[in-house]
Each structure stands twice: as structure tokens, then as C-alpha cells.
Amino acid sequence: MSSINTNFAAIKARSNLEKVQRELDTSIARLSSGKRITRAKDDAAGLAIAGRMESQIRGLNMNLRSAKDGQALVDTQEGAMTEISSILQRMRELAVQATSGSVANADKDYMQVENKALLQEIVAIGVNTKFNDTQILAGAAFSFYTDIDVAGTAITTVTAAMTLAKLNMTTALVSIGGARTQAGIAEVLTIVDKAIARVDDKRANLGALSNRFDHIIDNLTNVVANTEAARSRVIDADFAVETTQLTRNTILQQAATSMIAQANSSKNAILALLQN
């Protein structure tokens, strides 16, 4: 039927043009942002999933950082104890030397001067060893978490108090001065040996914890990487697909525009009927 009031072909062509234009706008938005989901309507479920994964990734990254901080703290503690252990070994060496029959009482007094200075340095290390301006050899325990929130597995460091009281040492108890008898120096050796054993026990625990942190860090890094990859598949644009879609939609847009013009011009044939 020849009609000029309704141009069905033009309406259909215009509808196709609007549809193609929306798809073209979507392709341009995706290619310019690098995201497959630029608005919630692109993939409502995918957006919700990606949002949840984002929370997991950020939580895991923060606890990954906390684990590295925890390992640094533990290594700082263990490093300070290494020095305390060296001091105790030197004190033991001095005590053994003081038992020699060739050492005069005056010589023992000289040894005691060094012995006392070493004891003071143990106190200084215990007081001055800090991490993030917090004393870490005062007997406090520190907790770290290895999941996306504080509901995960807690890693708590061993208490590592390096005070003379915890080492059962005083200046008088470990004195090797000239007035000290052989039996007294033997008691000093026993006290120092126990202190060395205590420090070694703490160091062993801290070393084991540092090794555990290595595995925690490796595992969290792996989980973050795989979660990032999964989130990328949900939210990121596939440029190979989107460039193909862009090319297709560009051609269809041009074709639809041309067809609208063609449909509009087709009605000119009706004028021939009026002229006749």
C-alpha cells in the first residue's frame, strides 16, 4: 500500500539506528575505560560479584602488608636477642677465664668492670629496642591476622622480655670480682648458662614464627593474584571482542543512517501519481 502518513521502513531503520547507537556507545565506553562493566545495567550480578571480590582483595592486601610488618617486627626482636646472646657468651667467657689459677684478684676486678658494662648493655638493649616506636622486648605479645578481616587466623608472637629479672641476673649474682671464690664463679656460670638457654629458646620460637610468616606471605600473595585474575575476568573489557564490536557497530550505524535516508526518499515516488 502506498502511504505517506506512515513510513514503516524509515521507522524500522530509525529503531535499528538507535539500537546500534546504544551498542556503539557501550563499546566506546568499554574501550575508553578498559572495563566491561561501566554501569550497573551492563551486568548487575557481575558488578555485585566484582564488588565483593574488591573487598576481599583489599582486605588480603592489607593483611599481606601486616604479615610483612609482623615478620619485620619478629626479625627485629630476634636480631636484638642475637646481640644479647653474644653478650652472654662473652660474660660466660670472662667467668671461665676468672677460674684460671693464673688470674690474680686484681685481674678479676678488671674482668668484672667489663662484666658489669655488658650487663648494663643487656638492660639498654631491652629498653631501647623498638619497632614503630613501641618497645618489643618488654614482654608484650603482638597479634597479626592472615585473612580478609579480624575473623581469620591470628598469629601471636611469643612474649620476649629481655630484662635482668626475666634472665634471673643481677650485678651481684654474676659478679666475678676478686672476692669471688671458685665456687661462686661456678654459680655465675650456671646463671649465665640458664640465661643463654632462655634467650636461645626465645630466638628459636621467633625464628619459627618468621619462617611461618614467609609461608603466610607467599600464600596471601597467591590468593590475591588469583582473586585479582577472577575479578578481571568479570569486570575488565576484552579488547579483542570490543574492537570487533566497535567495527561492527560503526558499519551498522553508517548503514542504518543510509537506510533512513533511503526510506525517506522512497516516498517521493508517490508524487509521480499526483502529477499524473
Phi, psi and omega per residue, in radians:
M1 nan 2.320 3.106
S2 -1.507 2.054 -3.098
S3 -2.470 2.508 3.093
I4 -1.879 -0.258 -3.130
N5 -1.312 -0.541 -3.120
T6 -2.227 2.087 3.104
N7 -1.900 1.500 -3.055
F8 -1.055 -0.704 -3.120
A9 -1.084 -0.728 3.135
A10 -1.175 -0.696 3.120
I11 -1.083 -0.785 -3.138
K12 -1.125 -0.737 3.132
A13 -1.133 -0.691 3.117
R14 -1.147 -0.675 3.098
S15 -1.083 -0.758 3.114
N16 -1.139 -0.661 3.120
L17 -1.097 -0.736 3.134
E18 -1.120 -0.707 3.124
K19 -1.133 -0.800 3.138
V20 -1.127 -0.656 -3.139
Q21 -1.101 -0.696 3.092
R22 -1.094 -0.775 3.136
E23 -1.149 -0.630 3.109
L24 -1.163 -0.739 3.090
D25 -1.059 -0.705 3.113
T26 -1.117 -0.765 3.131
S27 -1.084 -0.739 3.131
I28 -1.125 -0.736 3.132
A29 -1.100 -0.717 -3.128
R30 -1.197 -0.747 -3.122
L31 -1.221 -0.595 -3.123
S32 -1.349 -0.467 -3.131
S33 -1.750 -0.368 -3.059
G34 1.374 0.128 -3.099
K35 -1.950 2.385 3.039
R36 -1.290 -0.594 3.129
I37 -1.879 1.814 3.106
T38 -1.759 -0.368 3.078
R39 -2.443 2.752 -3.076
A40 -1.023 -0.572 -3.081
K41 -1.217 -0.305 3.114
D42 -1.114 -0.672 3.118
D43 -2.923 1.542 -3.044
A44 -1.038 -0.816 -3.130
A45 -1.161 -0.732 3.140
G46 -1.088 -0.672 3.115
L47 -1.094 -0.732 3.121
A48 -1.126 -0.749 3.122
I49 -1.106 -0.789 -3.136
A50 -1.106 -0.644 3.104
G51 -1.119 -0.709 3.116
R52 -1.165 -0.702 3.105
M53 -1.134 -0.617 3.109
E54 -1.065 -0.730 3.096
S55 -1.086 -0.749 3.137
Q56 -1.110 -0.776 -3.103
I57 -1.102 -0.798 -3.127
R58 -1.146 -0.715 3.105
G59 -1.121 -0.743 3.132
L60 -1.155 -0.692 3.120
N61 -1.122 -0.665 3.121
M62 -1.187 -0.712 3.115
N63 -1.276 -0.446 2.998
L64 -1.112 -0.752 3.081
R65 -1.128 -0.709 3.121
S66 -1.117 -0.663 3.121
A67 -1.115 -0.706 3.105
K68 -1.156 -0.688 3.065
D69 -1.115 -0.706 3.121
G70 -1.090 -0.744 3.110
Q71 -1.119 -0.692 3.105
A72 -1.098 -0.707 3.110
L73 -1.108 -0.818 -3.136
V74 -1.081 -0.737 3.140
D75 -1.153 -0.581 3.077
T76 -1.156 -0.761 3.081
Q77 -1.039 -0.856 -3.082
E78 -1.128 -0.633 3.113
G79 -1.113 -0.718 3.110
A80 -1.147 -0.684 3.125
M81 -1.190 -0.510 3.062
T82 -1.043 -0.737 3.129
E83 -1.203 -0.681 3.087
I84 -1.093 -0.711 3.099
S85 -1.063 -0.714 3.105
S86 -1.111 -0.681 3.107
I87 -1.112 -0.790 -3.138
L88 -1.114 -0.656 3.090
Q89 -1.104 -0.681 3.094
R90 -1.162 -0.684 3.106
M91 -1.111 -0.689 3.103
R92 -1.135 -0.706 3.122
E93 -1.066 -0.740 3.108
L94 -1.124 -0.698 3.133
A95 -1.123 -0.716 3.114
V96 -1.128 -0.711 3.130
Q97 -1.108 -0.628 -3.105
A98 -1.175 -0.320 3.138
T99 -1.435 -0.141 -3.116
S100 -1.176 2.397 3.140
G101 -1.182 -0.315 -3.116
S102 -1.497 -0.058 -3.106
V103 -1.630 2.161 3.112
A104 -1.386 2.864 3.133
N105 -1.052 -0.627 3.117
A106 -1.116 -0.644 3.111
D107 -1.160 -0.668 3.099
K108 -1.096 -0.623 3.105
D109 -1.111 -0.691 3.082
Y110 -1.100 -0.713 3.115
M111 -1.113 -0.642 -3.138
Q112 -1.162 -0.549 3.078
V113 -1.035 -0.826 3.105
E114 -1.165 -0.719 -3.139
N115 -1.007 -0.757 -3.134
K116 -1.161 -0.723 3.133
A117 -1.111 -0.686 3.112
L118 -1.122 -0.696 3.119
L119 -1.100 -0.704 3.120
Q120 -1.147 -0.590 3.138
E121 -1.222 -0.587 3.048
I122 -1.039 -0.769 3.103
V123 -1.067 -0.769 -3.097
A124 -1.115 -0.725 3.133
I125 -1.105 -0.748 3.136
G126 -1.085 -0.622 -3.101
V127 -1.437 -0.698 -2.964
N128 -1.617 -0.202 3.122
T129 -1.326 1.995 -3.070
K130 -2.331 2.713 3.023
F131 -2.311 2.125 -3.066
N132 0.945 0.733 3.089
D133 1.134 0.396 3.099
T134 -2.089 2.279 3.093
Q135 -1.116 2.316 -3.086
I136 -2.046 0.019 3.073
L137 -2.083 0.525 -3.122
A138 -1.803 0.045 3.089
G139 1.836 0.017 -3.139
A140 -1.434 2.620 3.044
A141 -1.817 2.599 -3.097
F142 -2.155 2.355 -3.092
S143 -1.942 2.488 3.093
F144 -2.355 2.629 -3.099
Y145 -2.005 2.602 -3.007
T146 -2.139 0.480 3.083
D147 -2.295 -2.945 -3.059
I148 -1.305 -0.163 3.131
D149 -2.689 -2.987 -3.088
V150 -1.392 0.121 3.085
A151 -1.592 -0.049 -3.120
G152 -1.391 -2.991 3.140
T153 -1.188 2.220 3.123
A154 -1.597 2.344 3.046
I155 -1.902 2.030 -3.103
T156 -1.985 2.252 -3.135
T157 -1.274 2.740 3.078
V158 -1.285 2.600 3.042
T159 -1.197 2.346 -3.024
A160 -2.331 1.107 3.122
A161 -1.355 2.104 3.131
M162 -1.961 0.976 3.069
T163 -1.726 2.803 3.125
L164 -1.096 -0.584 3.132
A165 -1.116 -0.740 3.129
K166 -1.198 -0.502 3.121
L167 -1.556 0.012 -3.124
N168 0.956 0.824 -3.114
M169 -2.276 2.455 2.962
T170 -2.401 2.911 3.134
T171 -1.031 -0.702 -3.115
A172 -1.220 -0.712 -3.075
L173 -1.149 -0.577 -3.073
V174 -1.879 0.332 3.121
S175 -1.194 2.377 3.092
I176 -2.149 0.448 -3.127
G177 -1.114 3.052 -3.035
G178 -0.991 -0.507 -3.101
A179 -1.389 -0.115 -3.064
R180 -1.419 2.288 3.134
T181 -1.427 2.995 3.101
Q182 -1.061 -0.702 3.123
A183 -1.129 -0.666 3.123
G184 -1.139 -0.702 3.127
I185 -1.185 -0.586 3.071
A186 -1.096 -0.649 3.077
E187 -1.152 -0.659 3.090
V188 -1.047 -0.770 3.130
L189 -1.059 -0.706 3.112
T190 -1.094 -0.770 3.135
I191 -1.099 -0.786 -3.122
V192 -1.149 -0.706 3.118
D193 -1.069 -0.709 3.107
K194 -1.147 -0.665 3.113
A195 -1.142 -0.728 3.100
I196 -1.081 -0.750 3.137
A197 -1.103 -0.683 3.127
R198 -1.125 -0.785 3.134
V199 -1.111 -0.748 -3.141
D200 -1.100 -0.648 3.114
D201 -1.114 -0.768 3.114
K202 -1.139 -0.722 3.134
R203 -1.103 -0.692 3.126
A204 -1.098 -0.740 3.111
N205 -1.128 -0.714 3.129
L206 -1.195 -0.658 3.094
G207 -1.102 -0.740 3.103
A208 -1.104 -0.686 3.135
L209 -1.174 -0.680 3.100
S210 -1.108 -0.699 3.069
N211 -1.111 -0.674 3.102
R212 -1.102 -0.696 3.107
F213 -1.065 -0.613 3.079
D214 -0.989 -0.815 -3.122
H215 -1.233 -0.632 3.089
I216 -1.074 -0.803 -3.123
I217 -1.096 -0.780 3.134
D218 -1.086 -0.752 -3.116
N219 -1.168 -0.791 3.138
L220 -1.103 -0.672 3.105
T221 -1.076 -0.726 3.118
N222 -1.140 -0.764 -3.133
V223 -1.117 -0.753 3.130
V224 -1.074 -0.786 -3.109
A225 -1.064 -0.771 -3.109
N226 -1.268 -0.599 3.075
T227 -1.193 -0.688 3.065
E228 -1.044 -0.752 -3.139
A229 -1.113 -0.730 3.129
A230 -1.135 -0.744 3.122
R231 -1.125 -0.663 3.135
S232 -1.074 -0.717 3.137
R233 -1.133 -0.470 -3.135
V234 -1.437 -0.770 -2.912
I235 -1.884 -0.407 -3.053
D236 -1.501 2.607 -3.129
A237 -1.381 2.503 2.996
D238 -1.606 1.871 -3.011
F239 -1.132 -0.540 3.098
A240 -1.107 -0.761 3.135
V241 -1.206 -0.803 -3.042
E242 -1.194 -0.624 3.096
T243 -1.189 -0.612 3.061
T244 -1.120 -0.766 3.115
Q245 -1.120 -0.676 -3.139
L246 -1.106 -0.786 3.116
T247 -1.068 -0.796 3.130
R248 -1.053 -0.834 -3.081
N249 -1.194 -0.587 3.098
T250 -1.109 -0.780 3.110
I251 -1.116 -0.775 3.130
L252 -1.126 -0.625 3.104
Q253 -1.091 -0.794 3.130
Q254 -1.125 -0.706 3.135
A255 -1.150 -0.742 -3.136
A256 -1.134 -0.715 3.102
T257 -1.068 -0.756 3.122
S258 -1.118 -0.688 -3.119
M259 -1.213 -0.557 3.064
I260 -1.111 -0.773 3.094
A261 -1.088 -0.711 3.139
Q262 -1.137 -0.728 -3.138
A263 -1.145 -0.676 3.124
N264 -1.164 -0.692 -3.106
S265 -1.294 -0.367 -3.107
S266 -1.133 -0.446 -3.134
K267 -1.290 -0.210 3.124
N268 -1.118 -0.379 3.142
A269 -1.109 -0.431 -3.132
I270 -1.165 -0.501 3.132
L271 -1.065 -0.529 3.129
A272 -1.091 -0.598 3.112
L273 -1.160 -0.673 -3.141
L274 -1.207 -0.640 -3.131
Q275 -1.188 -0.594 -3.142
N276 -1.280 nan nan
